[in-house]
Every structure is written in structure tokens, then in C-alpha cells.
Amino acid sequence: MKIYFARDRGVCGRCFGSHLGFTLVEVLISLVILVIILMGLAIVPIMSTQLLSDSIEREKAIQLGVGKLDQLEGFPLNEIEAGSEMQGEFILSWDVSGNNSIGKSVSLDVIWMSLKGPKTISLTRQYASGDQ
């Protein structure tokens, strides 16, 4: 009984196929597929970092806006007027409508520059006179 090995191509070359290894084209195609997969995986931490940064900036903007609305609430109703101010990298601007002694509505916009461009958050609060 004779056992044939792959190196015995002269004896039984057709038994093991026409080639014994990978061709250069097969290796290149597998490397391209691997690179595409790795690039997709590399984008995940980058995008999650950007989303985290955007969430932190949005939370700061909301805190500043709510703080300003709370500050305006402490004023007498007739002293609440439109205005704007800058706090760090955030611009706060507010408009007042319903100028009467019964109540007022304040619309506040917080604007800042993020990595993806300018962002805005709008907040609205109703103020009523405490004499009713």
C-alpha cells in the first residue's frame, strides 16, 4: 500500500487539486475585506466620542438656559425685558411677549458652536403676577 503526500505531485498531482496554497489575488482580496471591517470598527469609538461631546454641550446649554429663566423669574414682572448675554462659549438671548401686568412669556435661545456647526436650544417659560 502506497500513501501519496502533497509533495508527491509527480505521482498523483490531480489527487490534491491543481494548487496547494493561496494565490496572491486571494490574499489581497482577504486583506481588503479585513481592512474594510477594521475601518468600520475604528469609526465606532470616534462616533461615540462625538456623541458624548455633543450630549455634554447640550446639557450645559440647557442648564444655562434654565438658570437664566430662573434668574428672570426672581425679577418683578414689570422689570423682565428682552436681552442677551454671553456665558463662556454660549450665547443666551431672550425675547419677552405679553407685556402687561397679568403675565409675560419669555422665549430663550441658547446658541453655541459645536464640532458639527452651530447649535441652538430654545426654552419658553410663562411668568404670571403673584397678585392674582
KOLLO-165122 format. One record per residue (C-alpha): residue number from 0; x, y, z. Coordinates in steps of 0.1 Angstrom, whole numbers, plus 5000, padded with zeros to 4 digits. Each point is the difference from the previous one (the first is absolute). Last residue first. Example, Ala and Ser with C-alpha at 12.3 -4.5 7.8 and 13.67 -1.06 7.14 Angstrom:
2
(rec 1,(5137,4989,5071))
(rec 0,(4986,4966,5007))
This chain:
132
(rec 131,(4461,5873,5415))
(rec 130,(5029,5021,5015))
(rec 129,(5027,4974,4991))
(rec 128,(5002,5013,4964))
(rec 127,(5005,4973,4975))
(rec 126,(5031,4988,4981))
(rec 125,(4999,4975,4972))
(rec 124,(5031,4982,4989))
(rec 123,(5015,4991,4967))
(rec 122,(5033,4983,4991))
(rec 121,(5017,4998,4966))
(rec 120,(5032,4981,4994))
(rec 119,(5024,5009,4972))
(rec 118,(5030,4984,4984))
(rec 117,(5026,5015,4977))
(rec 116,(5023,4975,4981))
(rec 115,(5008,4963,5003))
(rec 114,(5028,5004,5026))
(rec 113,(4978,5023,5020))
(rec 112,(4995,5038,4999))
(rec 111,(4975,5013,5025))
(rec 110,(4965,5016,5001))
(rec 109,(4976,5001,5029))
(rec 108,(4966,5014,4991))
(rec 107,(4975,5013,5027))
(rec 106,(4963,5007,4994))
(rec 105,(4985,5019,5029))
(rec 104,(4962,5002,5004))
(rec 103,(4985,5027,5021))
(rec 102,(4972,5003,5025))
(rec 101,(4972,5021,5015))
(rec 100,(5016,5034,5001))
(rec 99,(5005,5002,4963))
(rec 98,(5028,4995,4975))
(rec 97,(4988,4967,4984))
(rec 96,(5033,4992,4983))
(rec 95,(5036,5000,5012))
(rec 94,(5029,4989,4979))
(rec 93,(5031,4983,5012))
(rec 92,(5036,4996,4988))
(rec 91,(5027,4977,5016))
(rec 90,(5033,4996,4982))
(rec 89,(5021,4970,5011))
(rec 88,(5038,4997,4998))
(rec 87,(5005,5016,5034))
(rec 86,(4968,5016,5011))
(rec 85,(4990,5027,4975))
(rec 84,(4970,5022,5005))
(rec 83,(4967,5010,4984))
(rec 82,(4970,5021,5007))
(rec 81,(4962,5003,5000))
(rec 80,(4984,5015,5032))
(rec 79,(4988,4987,5033))
(rec 78,(4998,5031,5023))
(rec 77,(4962,5003,5000))
(rec 76,(4996,4964,5013))
(rec 75,(5023,5006,5030))
(rec 74,(5032,4980,4996))
(rec 73,(5006,4966,5015))
(rec 72,(4985,4983,4970))
(rec 71,(5027,5015,4979))
(rec 70,(5026,4981,5020))
(rec 69,(4981,4967,4996))
(rec 68,(4999,5006,4962))
(rec 67,(5037,5007,5000))
(rec 66,(5007,4967,5020))
(rec 65,(4977,4981,4976))
(rec 64,(5020,5013,4970))
(rec 63,(5034,4993,5016))
(rec 62,(4990,4965,5010))
(rec 61,(4986,4993,4965))
(rec 60,(5032,5012,4984))
(rec 59,(5022,4980,5023))
(rec 58,(4979,4969,4992))
(rec 57,(5003,5006,4963))
(rec 56,(5038,5004,5003))
(rec 55,(5002,4967,5019))
(rec 54,(4978,4982,4975))
(rec 53,(5020,5013,4970))
(rec 52,(5033,4988,5017))
(rec 51,(4985,4966,5006))
(rec 50,(4987,4997,4964))
(rec 49,(5035,5010,4987))
(rec 48,(5017,4974,5023))
(rec 47,(4975,4973,4988))
(rec 46,(5007,5009,4964))
(rec 45,(5038,4996,5005))
(rec 44,(4996,4968,5020))
(rec 43,(4979,4984,4972))
(rec 42,(5021,5012,4971))
(rec 41,(5028,4976,5007))
(rec 40,(4976,4970,4997))
(rec 39,(4990,5010,4965))
(rec 38,(5037,5005,4991))
(rec 37,(5007,4965,5013))
(rec 36,(4973,4985,4978))
(rec 35,(5012,5018,4969))
(rec 34,(5037,4990,5007))
(rec 33,(4990,4964,5004))
(rec 32,(4981,4999,4967))
(rec 31,(5030,5016,4983))
(rec 30,(5024,4975,5016))
(rec 29,(4978,4971,4988))
(rec 28,(5000,5013,4965))
(rec 27,(5038,5005,5001))
(rec 26,(5006,4964,5013))
(rec 25,(4977,4985,4973))
(rec 24,(5018,5020,4973))
(rec 23,(5034,4989,5012))
(rec 22,(4990,4964,4997))
(rec 21,(4993,4977,5030))
(rec 20,(5016,4966,5003))
(rec 19,(5001,4965,4985))
(rec 18,(4990,5005,4964))
(rec 17,(4985,4978,4973))
(rec 16,(4981,4977,5024))
(rec 15,(5011,4974,5024))
(rec 14,(4994,4968,4981))
(rec 13,(5010,5016,4966))
(rec 12,(5037,5001,5008))
(rec 11,(5002,4963,5007))
(rec 10,(5035,4988,4992))
(rec 9,(5017,5032,4990))
(rec 8,(4983,5019,5027))
(rec 7,(5016,4980,5027))
(rec 6,(5002,5030,5022))
(rec 5,(4964,4998,5008))
(rec 4,(5004,4965,5015))
(rec 3,(4991,4966,4985))
(rec 2,(4999,4969,5021))
(rec 1,(5010,4967,4983))
(rec 0,(4985,4967,5011))
